[in-house]
């Protein structure tokens, strides 16, 4: 957490969330002001009655600045507490059950209140630092039972909305004033209520609860989604160093390189240039400029992003390579007409292909290890799950060790509900097929909550391109068509 690699992985997770949940519907920005919020002062030790707070009870502005600077852990705690509370109350998402509250209602202190945004299916938010080191959040939200943007437009009007942009400002300010939100049925244009030409869109409940600057936007198209994904993910993947700091570090690297040039022998000018560039790169990669609040947040193990789902990695490229080699083997067998003379050539084709990530796992105890991976787990999955595709298998099911109660259950051939257990009904579970290397020590369990698969490796190509059409078909079949052996992908003539 906090490294450049971990932050770059968030963009991959964000794309995976879209593959899993569809296009997001709402984009929201929350920018808590720690300098003026009484809760931040309360966490910093200021004696305040937050339930009855007169204006003169707050410290002076210069005193509040000094308090914020001296208490970075307190400010990080304030931000984390505020965002977590907003997600559990105003957004109404139960993170413990990975679902929105029933009927989009929030129960707190015995009072049921409706979520202000409706029933939420998922959310993904990233944290950014401002110029003075304060934190704010950019978040995408998915509404439950949401419609595709084209369906929404069709339900409003049969004509395409024509939005006139103000070319004098890239953010379209000043905005046209409107007393109420209306829809022009002739053009399909949505006219949002606007009381001030320089005011952001806002939600009054968020504004009242957070006491801070905010922005909220409904996402109408896939193009808007693409822009917003890179907008919020760029904040966590962009370089932390400013331009003048970068120049200073490069100068230090070059100066040190020149001092040591007499102690290093170079083969030629190209080798010297390569070493210089490498030294400059290492200098920049090892230096980060992070605010004290963000450092405190990392030390307290508070995440730099908020997400409703957990993620599981699938190394699709490894499984694709396995399928590609199996296809090549089928074609080669067909070409040589299965002759005995050439059968030895076929058998010499290596089956130990470069596959996903092989996991060294134990069988029964720590002394016996086997080589296993996700492809083997899926191919040798239980017969009851034969109709499940690879994507759904890792989203809804997981591998776990056999416990003593599980062994007693399967040995007695009884049902899961027949054994005395505390709590609710246990999740469904099955044994792998006997050919599985961990048949005697592991089993498959249905997950309590679905997770979002992350497809690692090169992205799946577009189906319109002729040069990658075969790989597109192979990837789609691998992910969404139930199979056990790669031969299930091939027709009789050896083609996919």
Secondary structure, DSSP 8 states (H G I E B T S, - for coil): --SHHHHHHHHHHHHHHHHHH-S--EEEEEE--TTT-HHHHHHTT----TTS--GGGS--HHHHHHHHHH-HHHHHHHHHHHHHHHHHTTS-EETTTTEE-GGGEEEETTEEEE-TT--EEEEEEEEEE-TTS-EEEEEEEEETT---HHHHHHHH-SS-------TT-TT--S---BSS-EE-TTT--EE--BSSTT-----HHHHHHH-SEEEEEE--SHHHHHHHHHHHHHHHHS--S-HHHHHHHHHHHHHHHHHTGGGS--SSHHHHHHHHHHHHHHHHHT-----HHHHHHHHTT--SEEESS-EEEEEHHHHHHHHHHHHHHHHHHHHTTT-HHHHHHHHTS-S----S--EEEESSSTT-EEEE-HHHHHHT--GGGTT--HHHHHHHEEEEE--HHHHHHHHHT--GGGS--SSS----EEE--TTSTTTTTEEEEE-SS--EEEEESS----TT-STTHHHHHHHHHHHHS--SSGGGG--TTS--
